[in-house]
């Protein structure tokens, strides 16, 4: 099997790409950065140096190479002027689906998110939902994965949270801190993507994937402080004030590099857990989902 992967160089994508390569598939990664492309080649990956901005070279490349599947892992958590949520999560999906249809590639595996919804206040969640719907109505043999919060070595969310807790006297919590997550380990995501390539049972299915435990946001902070004491003082900031304050800074001061965006605060208004039974997914993709606490203990000891 020959697989073309977009977004295969990030935290999740790199693990997914490695797992698929390990399965025996031939993997080609899309990478626009020449330095990253060189590093990937040194790691044994085939790389197409380019982007979805320039479709002609990609079309030529696909004409010369027969691919059996496309895996789309491209995603951003913060919208930028040149890379908006609409562009990355919707327009890029359109391009990839057109590419698949033009070159008779039937299999398409797509990364969405658990919070994807047309009803969400978050632009991120809405854009992921729009991209997901394009895949659902594509007519291809698709599979869509919608994970909860993903953890693993070098996961930005957990690294930032650990850094904040270690380096501060006070730990700010936006809102009540009662919003719920079911964190899932990145290897289970990788095994799910890899397994789906070889499973017709996964065709035209949407899989919401969660870990074995449910934590509130404040519960995750408490867990980290339990593993790396001393405990810090937690300060709750009303979600409305935090959201409007960040929106004001974003609009009038154009500050770059804020630790959280107003759109991310909107996501905290919704729980991020699974209502489905994970047994079917565990059995189909042979998952051995890891407990967040077990991973954190090992990770924080490094």
C-alpha positions as CSV (number, residue, x, y, z in Angstrom):
1,X,0.0,0.0,0.0
2,X,1.2,3.5,-0.9
3,X,0.0,6.3,1.3
4,X,0.3,10.1,1.0
5,X,0.2,11.9,4.3
6,X,-0.4,15.6,5.0
7,X,0.4,17.1,8.4
8,X,2.7,14.1,9.1
9,X,5.5,16.1,10.7
10,X,3.7,17.5,13.8
11,X,3.3,16.0,17.3
12,X,0.5,13.6,16.3
13,X,1.4,13.3,12.6
14,X,5.0,12.1,13.2
15,X,3.8,9.2,15.4
16,X,1.0,8.3,12.9
17,X,3.4,8.4,10.0
18,X,5.9,6.2,11.8
19,X,3.3,3.7,12.8
20,X,2.0,3.4,9.2
21,X,5.5,3.0,7.9
22,X,6.1,0.3,10.5
23,X,3.0,-1.5,9.1
24,X,4.8,-2.1,5.8
25,X,3.1,0.7,3.8
26,X,5.1,3.0,1.6
27,X,4.7,6.5,3.0
28,X,5.2,9.9,1.3
29,X,5.0,13.0,3.5
30,X,4.0,16.5,2.3
31,X,6.4,19.1,3.7
32,X,6.9,22.7,2.6
33,X,10.0,23.4,4.8
34,X,13.2,22.3,3.1
35,X,15.1,21.8,6.3
36,X,12.4,19.6,7.8
37,X,12.1,17.8,4.5
38,X,15.8,17.0,4.6
39,X,15.5,15.7,8.2
40,X,12.6,13.5,7.2
41,X,14.5,12.0,4.3
42,X,17.4,11.2,6.7
43,X,14.9,9.4,8.9
44,X,14.0,7.2,5.9
45,X,10.8,8.9,4.7
46,X,9.9,9.7,1.2
47,X,9.0,13.4,1.0
48,X,7.2,15.6,-1.5
49,X,8.6,19.1,-1.0
50,X,5.7,21.5,-1.7
51,X,2.4,22.7,-0.3
52,X,-1.3,22.7,-1.0
53,X,-0.9,26.3,-2.2
54,X,0.6,25.1,-5.5
55,X,-1.5,22.3,-6.8
56,X,0.1,21.7,-10.3
57,X,3.3,20.1,-9.0
58,X,1.2,17.9,-6.7
59,X,-1.0,16.9,-9.6
60,X,2.1,16.0,-11.7
61,X,3.5,14.0,-8.7
62,X,0.3,12.1,-8.3
63,X,0.2,11.3,-12.0
64,X,3.6,9.8,-11.7
65,X,2.9,7.9,-8.5
66,X,-0.1,5.6,-7.9
67,X,-1.3,6.1,-4.3
68,X,-3.8,3.9,-2.6
69,X,-4.8,6.3,0.2
70,X,-4.5,9.9,1.5
71,X,-4.4,10.6,5.2
72,X,-5.1,14.2,6.2
73,X,-3.7,15.3,9.5
74,X,-3.3,19.0,8.8
75,X,-4.6,21.2,11.6
76,X,-3.8,24.4,13.4
77,X,-5.0,25.5,16.9
78,X,-4.4,29.2,16.4
79,X,-5.6,31.1,13.3
80,X,-3.1,33.3,11.5
81,X,-3.5,35.8,8.7
82,X,-1.9,33.5,6.1
83,X,-3.2,30.3,7.6
84,X,-6.8,30.8,8.8
85,X,-9.0,28.0,10.2
86,X,-11.1,28.3,7.1
87,X,-8.1,27.9,4.8
88,X,-6.4,25.0,6.6
89,X,-9.5,23.0,7.9
90,X,-11.8,23.6,4.9
91,X,-10.1,24.8,1.8
92,X,-7.2,22.3,2.2
93,X,-9.6,19.5,2.6
94,X,-11.4,20.5,-0.6
95,X,-8.1,20.4,-2.5
96,X,-7.1,17.0,-1.1
97,X,-10.5,15.5,-1.9
98,X,-10.3,16.9,-5.5
99,X,-6.8,15.4,-5.7
100,X,-8.1,12.0,-4.6
101,X,-10.9,12.0,-7.1
102,X,-8.7,13.2,-10.0
103,X,-6.3,10.4,-9.4
104,X,-8.8,7.6,-8.6
105,X,-7.8,7.3,-5.0
106,X,-10.7,5.8,-3.1
107,X,-9.4,5.7,0.4
108,X,-9.3,8.9,2.5
109,X,-8.7,9.0,6.3
110,X,-9.2,12.3,8.0
111,X,-8.5,13.8,11.4
112,X,-11.3,15.9,12.9
113,X,-11.8,16.7,16.6
114,X,-14.3,15.7,19.2
115,X,-15.6,19.2,19.6
116,X,-16.3,19.7,15.9
117,X,-19.8,21.2,15.6
118,X,-21.8,23.7,13.6
119,X,-23.3,24.9,16.9
120,X,-20.0,25.6,18.7
121,X,-19.1,29.2,19.5
122,X,-15.5,28.4,18.6
123,X,-14.4,29.2,15.0
124,X,-11.9,26.3,15.3
125,X,-14.6,23.7,16.1
126,X,-16.9,25.1,13.3
127,X,-14.1,24.9,10.7
128,X,-13.2,21.3,11.7
129,X,-16.9,20.4,11.4
130,X,-17.1,22.0,7.9
131,X,-14.0,20.1,6.8
132,X,-15.4,16.9,8.3
133,X,-18.7,17.3,6.4
134,X,-16.8,17.7,3.1
135,X,-15.2,14.3,3.7
136,X,-18.5,12.6,4.7
137,X,-20.1,13.7,1.4
138,X,-17.1,13.1,-0.8
139,X,-18.3,9.7,-2.1
140,X,-14.9,8.2,-1.2
141,X,-14.2,5.3,1.2
142,X,-13.5,7.5,4.1
143,X,-12.8,7.2,7.8
144,X,-12.9,10.1,10.3
145,X,-11.3,10.1,13.7
146,X,-12.5,12.6,16.4
147,X,-10.1,12.4,19.4
148,X,-10.5,14.1,22.7
149,X,-7.4,15.8,24.2
150,X,-4.3,14.0,23.0
151,X,-1.3,13.4,25.3
152,X,2.2,12.1,24.6
153,X,5.8,13.2,24.8
154,X,6.2,16.8,23.5
155,X,2.4,17.4,23.4
156,X,2.3,21.2,23.5
157,X,-0.9,21.4,25.7
158,X,0.7,19.3,28.5
159,X,4.2,20.8,28.1
160,X,2.7,24.3,28.5
161,X,0.6,23.3,31.5
162,X,3.5,21.6,33.2
163,X,5.8,24.6,32.6
164,X,3.1,27.0,34.0
165,X,2.7,24.9,37.1
166,X,6.4,24.5,37.7
167,X,7.2,28.2,37.2
168,X,4.4,30.0,38.9
169,X,3.3,30.7,42.4
170,X,-0.3,30.9,41.3
171,X,-2.1,28.7,38.7
172,X,-4.8,30.5,36.8
173,X,-7.9,28.5,35.9
174,X,-10.4,30.0,33.4
175,X,-14.0,29.5,34.4
176,X,-15.0,26.9,37.0
177,X,-12.4,24.4,35.8
178,X,-15.2,21.7,35.7
179,X,-15.1,21.3,31.9
180,X,-14.4,17.6,31.2
181,X,-11.8,15.8,29.1
182,X,-11.1,12.2,28.4
183,X,-7.4,12.4,27.4
184,X,-6.2,9.8,24.8
185,X,-2.6,8.7,24.2
186,X,-1.0,9.5,20.9
187,X,0.0,5.9,20.2
188,X,-3.6,4.8,20.3
189,X,-4.4,7.5,17.7
190,X,-1.5,6.3,15.5
191,X,-2.7,2.6,15.8
192,X,-6.2,3.7,14.9
193,X,-5.1,5.5,11.7
194,X,-2.8,2.7,10.7
195,X,-5.3,0.0,11.4
196,X,-8.1,1.8,9.5
197,X,-6.1,1.5,6.3
198,X,-6.4,-2.2,6.3
199,X,-10.0,-2.5,7.6
200,X,-13.0,-2.3,5.3
201,X,-15.1,-2.4,8.4
202,X,-13.9,1.2,9.1
203,X,-15.1,2.5,5.8
204,X,-17.6,5.4,6.1
205,X,-17.4,5.4,9.8
206,X,-16.8,8.2,12.3
207,X,-14.8,7.2,15.4
208,X,-14.8,9.4,18.5
209,X,-11.8,8.3,20.5
210,X,-11.2,8.9,24.2
211,X,-9.0,7.6,26.9
212,X,-10.0,5.4,29.8
213,X,-10.4,8.2,32.4
214,X,-12.3,11.5,32.6
215,X,-10.8,14.5,34.2
216,X,-12.0,18.1,34.7
217,X,-9.5,20.7,33.6
218,X,-8.9,21.5,37.2
219,X,-8.5,17.8,37.8
220,X,-5.7,17.6,35.3
221,X,-3.9,20.5,37.1
222,X,-4.4,18.8,40.4
223,X,-3.0,15.5,39.0
224,X,0.2,17.3,37.8
225,X,0.6,19.0,41.1
226,X,0.2,15.6,42.9
227,X,3.1,14.2,40.9
228,X,5.3,17.3,41.1
229,X,4.6,19.0,44.4
230,X,4.4,21.4,46.0
231,X,0.8,22.4,45.3
232,X,0.3,25.9,44.0
233,X,-2.6,28.3,44.8
234,X,-5.3,28.1,42.1
235,X,-7.0,31.3,41.0
236,X,-10.3,31.1,39.1
237,X,-10.9,33.8,36.4
238,X,-14.6,34.1,35.3
239,X,-14.8,32.8,31.8
240,X,-16.7,35.8,30.5
241,X,-14.2,38.3,31.7
242,X,-11.2,36.2,30.4
243,X,-12.8,35.8,27.0
244,X,-13.7,39.4,26.6
245,X,-10.3,40.6,27.9
246,X,-8.4,38.4,25.5
247,X,-10.7,39.5,22.6
248,X,-9.9,43.1,23.5
249,X,-6.2,42.5,23.4
250,X,-6.4,40.6,20.1
251,X,-8.5,43.3,18.5
252,X,-6.8,46.5,19.6
253,X,-3.2,45.5,20.5
254,X,-2.5,42.7,18.0
255,X,-0.3,40.9,20.5
256,X,1.3,37.8,19.1
257,X,2.2,34.7,21.1
258,X,-0.6,34.9,23.7
259,X,-0.7,31.7,25.8
260,X,-4.4,31.3,25.0
261,X,-6.8,32.8,22.5
262,X,-10.4,33.9,22.9
263,X,-11.4,31.1,20.5
264,X,-9.7,28.5,22.8
265,X,-11.5,29.9,25.8
266,X,-14.8,29.4,23.9
267,X,-13.9,25.7,23.6
268,X,-13.7,25.4,27.4
269,X,-17.5,25.9,27.5
270,X,-18.0,22.4,26.2
271,X,-17.1,19.0,27.6
272,X,-14.7,17.0,25.5
273,X,-15.6,13.4,26.3
274,X,-17.0,10.3,24.5
275,X,-20.5,9.0,24.9
276,X,-19.8,5.9,22.8
277,X,-18.4,2.6,24.1
278,X,-14.8,2.3,23.2
279,X,-14.8,-1.5,23.2
280,X,-15.6,-1.7,19.5
281,X,-12.7,0.7,18.6
282,X,-10.3,-1.1,21.0
283,X,-11.1,-4.5,19.4
284,X,-11.0,-3.3,15.8
285,X,-7.7,-1.4,16.0
286,X,-6.2,-3.5,18.8
287,X,-5.7,-0.5,21.2
288,X,-4.2,-0.6,24.6
289,X,-5.2,2.8,25.8
290,X,-2.9,4.3,28.4
291,X,-4.0,6.1,31.6
292,X,-3.0,9.7,31.7
293,X,-1.6,9.4,35.2
294,X,0.7,6.5,34.2
295,X,2.1,8.5,31.3
296,X,2.5,11.7,33.4
297,X,4.4,9.8,36.1
298,X,6.9,8.5,33.6
299,X,7.1,11.7,31.6
300,X,7.7,13.9,34.6
301,X,10.5,11.6,35.8
302,X,12.5,12.1,32.6
